[in-house]
Amino acid sequence: MLLTITCTRPDGAAWAASELGYLLHKNPGKAQTFEQSYGVAHVLYPEAGEERCTAALLLEIDPVRLVRGKTKGAMEFSLGQYVNDRPYAASSLLSVAISTVFGSALHGRCAQRPELVESSLPLCVELPAVPCKGGADAAEQIFGPLGWAVEATPLPLDPAFPEWGNSHYLRLALTGAMRLSDALSHLYVLLPVLDGNKHYFLDAGEVDKLLRFGAGWLNTHPARDWITRRYLARRHSLVRTALARLAELDDLEPEQFGAVDLNIDELARDVAAAAAEVEAAEREGMAQDANSTAARESESEAAAGSALAQGEATSESTATSEADAPVLSLAVMRRSAVVGALHSVGARRVLDLGCGEGALLRELIADRSFDEIVGIDVSVRSLRIAERRMRRLPLWQTQRVTTRQGALTYTDASLRGYDAAVLMEVIEHVDLTRLNALEQAVFGAAGPGAVIVTTPNGEYNALYEGMADGAFRHSDHRFEWSRAEFAAWAARVGETYGYQVRFEPIGLVDAELGAPTQMAVFTKAANDEKGAA
């Protein structure tokens, strides 16, 4: 099993290509050996010059050790345990070797060359044998959105008999400019995904690994639902947990976490799923999960953007009912309601206050009716993620948006004169003692023509399974108001700063407890007259 990583020094760069050895924490001047659970890993450098450097990770698998540590669902016929593709095809075995041998590089640590850790390097990653039953197109769909130029060449079953056709293995070459830690995290997560198998038992810690090494790219990947299911070997409870946590990063609320509580029946299904690798069993199990409202909410955000997931959803709908339409997640409905409210007040220049990682920004950018969009957040990390996501969009979209750091409890003269400001799921993160400062900064100092505020409806929490009385949907929430409390706050703010206010529910409305999210649309009298005209 072989992996090579080649770095080429750009023209004018002050560093040498051989400094790849510093990032990998492996001396190019000698070959090194590292004992693994199922064999031995070798690191060597076929070339290490000023202009070009190649590091090779060669993993020798011991079939006997592999059989002794085999997991449930492994091949049981005698020869199959010893004669298989595991010693040669890139799989979770190689991912584990990457994490143990190149662990510092994977985590982005290098004391000797810290400036190179954050630098985008011209890299070429080559793998001579990658199992991928979806063929070259699947490899392109998985690695392409991450910025790689993908060259995937199917390998013949036997070169001596071309009439036999191609195997499901690919010779894979990935070329692109990115941080070495990002490149290794892509390989760590996606190699087991393409293979569709794991050589070890999966537990809840596997979700943490997926989110840790998928940070910054998995949440926005168009195939994140499919990637998550494959990485977690179709363990449905783990998949739902991971998708719910990913949804939270994309501005979904943990109210959907009721979909991930385990019970004995779900554990039994997990064991069955681990033993049955048949595609029909997977589809049947996921179709059953889809019948749960909570499961639909936690998974639909990821499935909406995934072409691969759409293909699977089509197969599932054939097995169930074509009339069953997917239920939009609360986050999707929330953003749609906010965009609709912006249209209703005629806004063209918009402030997204507390924009986070840019979930609403992407909706606004895609709408040509908004001429200028400004995203502000206190978290530099969130802004960097938002900017990285927007770099993938066409220039004609992104040239209308700017982002910058700022605290919403301090006045900023540059925010004056905008048509509308949005506080989407923001106020509940502010201490009640600081809320007056936010009101003054937004409604008073900035004074946009309209202000749109969304916040959780605390009454609705009673409908979430497993949620304790008095608990909040998010650990950072300072409060979660009832409808009456929100209405009283909005009326006071409107009277103080000269705004009229109307309320709209967002999400599935309960007859007694209302909707999960409540929205207030504040408008100045001049804006109301313009809208009426």
Long-range contacts (C-beta under 8 A, 24 or more apart in sequence): 1-58, 1-59, 1-60, 1-61, 1-87, 1-88, 1-89, 1-90, 1-91, 1-93, 1-94, 1-129, 2-56, 2-57, 2-58, 2-59, 2-127, 2-128, 3-56, 3-57, 3-59, 3-90, 3-94, 3-98, 3-125, 3-126, 3-127, 3-187, 4-46, 4-54, 4-55, 4-56, 4-57, 4-125, 4-126, 5-54, 5-55, 5-56, 5-57, 5-123, 5-124, 5-125, 5-180, 5-183, 6-52, 6-53, 6-54, 6-55, 6-123, 6-124, 6-125, 6-126, 7-52, 7-53, 7-54, 7-121, 7-122, 7-123, 8-51, 8-52, 8-122, 8-124, 9-50, 9-51, 9-52, 9-122, 10-122, 15-113, 15-116, 16-49, 16-50, 16-53, 17-48, 17-49, 17-50, 17-51, 17-52, 17-53, 18-48, 18-49, 18-50, 18-53, 19-53, 19-113, 19-116, 20-48, 20-53, 20-55, 20-121, 20-180, 21-45, 21-48, 21-53, 21-55, 22-110, 22-112, 22-113, 22-116, 23-105, 23-110, 23-113, 23-116, 23-117, 23-180, 24-55, 24-102, 24-104, 24-105, 24-180, 25-102, 25-104, 25-105, 25-110, 26-55, 26-101, 26-102, 28-53, 28-55, 34-97, 34-100, 34-101, 36-93, 36-96, 36-97, 36-100, 37-65, 37-69, 37-96, 38-62, 38-65, 38-66, 38-69, 38-93, 38-199, 39-65, 39-66, 39-87, 39-93, 41-97, 41-100, 41-101, 43-101, 57-94, 57-97, 57-98, 57-101, 57-102, 59-93, 59-94, 59-97, 60-87, 61-86, 61-87, 61-93, 63-87, 66-199, 69-199, 69-200, 70-199, 71-198, 71-199, 71-200, 71-201, 71-274, 72-201, 72-271, 72-274, 72-275, 73-274, 73-275, 73-276, 73-277, 85-129, 85-131, 85-169, 86-199, 88-129, 89-129, 89-130, 89-131, 89-169, 89-195, 90-127, 90-129, 90-130, 90-131, 90-172, 90-191, 90-194, 90-195, 91-131, 91-191, 91-192, 91-195, 91-197, 91-199, 92-191, 92-192, 92-195, 92-197, 92-198, 92-199, 92-200, 93-199, 94-187, 94-191, 95-187, 95-188, 95-189, 95-191, 95-192, 96-200, 98-184, 98-187, 98-188, 99-188, 102-184, 105-180, 105-181, 105-184, 106-181, 106-184, 106-185, 106-188, 106-213, 107-181, 108-179, 108-181, 116-180, 117-179, 117-180, 117-181, 118-179, 119-179, 120-177, 120-178, 120-179, 121-177, 121-178, 121-179, 121-180, 122-177, 123-174, 123-175, 123-176, 123-177, 123-178, 123-180, 123-183, 124-173, 124-174, 124-175, 125-172, 125-173, 125-174, 125-175, 125-183, 125-187, 126-171, 126-172, 126-173, 126-174, 127-171, 127-172, 127-173, 127-191, 128-171, 129-155, 129-169, 129-170, 129-171, 130-169, 130-170, 130-171, 130-172, 130-191, 130-194, 130-195, 131-168, 131-169, 131-194, 131-195, 131-196, 132-168, 132-169, 132-170, 132-194, 132-195, 133-168, 133-196, 134-194, 135-168, 135-170, 136-170, 138-194, 138-308, 139-170, 139-172, 139-194, 141-222, 141-223, 141-307, 141-308, 142-190, 142-193, 142-194, 142-223, 142-227, 143-174, 143-186, 143-190, 145-221, 145-222, 145-223, 145-392, 146-176, 146-178, 146-182, 146-186, 146-217, 146-221, 147-176, 147-177, 147-178, 148-174, 148-175, 148-176, 148-186, 149-174, 149-175, 149-176, 150-174, 151-175, 182-216, 182-217, 185-213, 185-214, 185-215, 185-217, 186-217, 188-213, 189-213, 189-214, 189-218, 189-227, 189-231, 190-227, 192-230, 192-231, 193-226, 193-227, 193-230, 193-231, 194-230, 196-230, 196-277, 197-233, 197-277, 198-233, 202-232, 202-233, 202-235, 202-238, 202-274, 204-238, 204-241, 206-231, 206-232, 206-238, 207-232, 207-238, 207-241, 207-242, 207-245, 210-242, 211-242, 211-245, 211-246, 216-385, 216-388, 218-246, 219-246, 219-249, 219-250, 219-357, 220-250, 220-389, 220-392, 222-305, 222-306, 222-307, 223-306, 223-307, 223-308, 223-309, 224-302, 224-305, 224-306, 225-299, 225-302, 225-303, 225-306, 225-308, 225-309, 226-306, 226-308, 226-309, 226-312, 228-302, 229-282, 229-286, 233-273, 233-274, 234-273, 234-282, 234-285, 234-286, 235-270, 235-273, 235-274, 236-266, 236-269, 236-270, 236-273, 236-285, 236-286, 236-289, 237-262, 237-266, 237-267, 237-269, 237-270, 238-270, 240-289, 240-295, 240-298, 240-299, 243-298, 243-299, 243-301, 243-302, 244-298, 246-302, 247-298, 247-301, 247-302, 247-329, 247-331, 248-474, 249-357, 250-301, 250-331, 250-357, 250-359, 251-331, 251-334, 251-335, 251-356, 251-357, 251-359, 251-360, 251-424, 251-425, 252-298, 252-301, 252-329, 252-330, 252-331, 253-330, 253-331, 253-425, 253-456, 253-473, 253-474, 253-516, 253-517, 254-473, 254-474, 255-330, 255-456, 255-460, 255-461, 255-464, 255-467, 255-473, 255-516, 256-294, 256-297, 256-298, 256-329, 256-330, 257-298, 257-464, 257-466, 258-294, 258-464, 258-465, 258-466, 258-467, 259-292, 259-294, 259-295, 259-297, 259-298, 260-298, 261-465, 261-466, 283-312, 283-315, 283-316, 283-319, 284-319, 286-312, 286-316, 287-316, 287-319, 287-320, 290-316, 290-320, 290-324, 293-327, 294-465, 296-326, 296-327, 297-327, 297-329, 297-330, 298-329, 300-326, 300-327, 300-328, 300-329, 300-332, 301-329, 301-331, 301-332, 304-328, 304-329, 304-332, 330-506, 330-507, 330-516, 330-517, 331-359, 333-506, 333-507, 333-517, 334-424, 334-425, 334-454, 334-506, 334-507, 334-517, 334-519, 335-359, 335-360, 335-363, 335-424, 336-363, 337-454, 337-504, 337-506, 337-519, 338-363, 338-422, 338-424, 338-452, 338-454, 338-519, 339-363, 339-364, 339-367, 341-450, 341-452, 341-504, 341-519, 341-521, 342-370, 342-420, 342-422, 342-450, 342-452, 343-369, 344-521, 344-531, 345-419, 345-420, 345-449, 345-450, 345-521, 345-523, 345-527, 345-531, 346-419, 346-527, 346-530, 346-531, 347-419, 347-420, 347-449, 347-450, 348-372, 348-419, 349-373, 349-417, 349-418, 349-419, 349-420, 350-374, 350-418, 350-419, 350-420, 350-421, 350-422, 351-376, 351-415, 351-418, 351-420, 351-421, 351-422, 351-446, 351-448, 352-376, 352-422, 352-424, 353-408, 353-421, 353-422, 353-423, 353-426, 353-442, 354-378, 354-408, 354-423, 354-424, 354-425, 354-426, 354-429, 355-382, 355-383, 355-386, 355-403, 356-382, 356-386, 357-382, 357-385, 357-386, 357-389, 358-385, 358-386, 358-387, 358-389, 358-390, 358-403, 360-422, 360-424, 361-386, 361-390, 361-401, 361-403, 362-389, 362-390, 362-393, 364-401, 365-390, 365-393, 365-397, 365-398, 365-400, 365-401, 366-397, 370-400, 371-400, 372-400, 372-418, 373-400, 373-401, 373-402, 374-401, 374-402, 374-403, 374-404, 374-415, 374-418, 375-401, 375-402, 375-403, 375-404, 376-403, 376-404, 376-405, 376-406, 376-408, 376-415, 377-403, 377-405, 377-406, 378-405, 378-406, 378-407, 378-408, 379-405, 380-405, 408-438, 408-441, 408-442, 409-434, 409-437, 409-438, 409-441, 410-437, 410-441, 411-440, 411-441, 411-444, 411-445, 411-446, 412-441, 412-445, 412-446, 413-445, 415-445, 415-446, 415-448, 416-445, 416-446, 416-447, 417-448, 418-446, 418-448, 418-449, 419-448, 419-449, 419-450, 420-448, 420-449, 420-450, 420-451, 420-452, 421-446, 421-448, 421-450, 421-451, 421-452, 422-451, 422-452, 423-451, 423-452, 423-453, 423-454, 424-452, 424-453, 424-454, 425-454, 425-455, 425-456, 425-517, 426-453, 427-453, 427-455, 428-455, 428-456, 428-472, 428-474, 428-477, 428-478, 428-479, 428-480, 428-481, 429-476, 429-477, 429-478, 430-478, 431-478, 432-478, 432-479, 439-493, 439-496, 439-497, 443-493, 443-496, 443-497, 443-499, 443-522, 444-497, 447-497, 449-523, 449-524, 449-526, 449-527, 450-521, 450-522, 450-523, 450-524, 450-527, 451-499, 451-521, 451-522, 452-519, 452-520, 452-521, 452-522, 453-490, 453-519, 453-520, 453-522, 454-506, 454-517, 454-518, 454-519, 454-520, 455-480, 455-481, 455-486, 455-517, 455-518, 456-480, 456-481, 456-516, 456-517, 456-518, 457-481, 457-482, 457-483, 457-486, 457-513, 457-514, 457-515, 457-516, 457-517, 457-518, 458-482, 458-485, 459-483, 459-513, 459-514, 460-510, 460-513, 460-514, 460-515, 460-516, 462-513, 463-510, 463-513, 481-518, 483-514, 483-518, 486-518, 486-520, 490-520, 490-522, 493-522, 494-522, 498-524, 498-525, 499-523, 499-524, 500-524, 500-525, 500-528
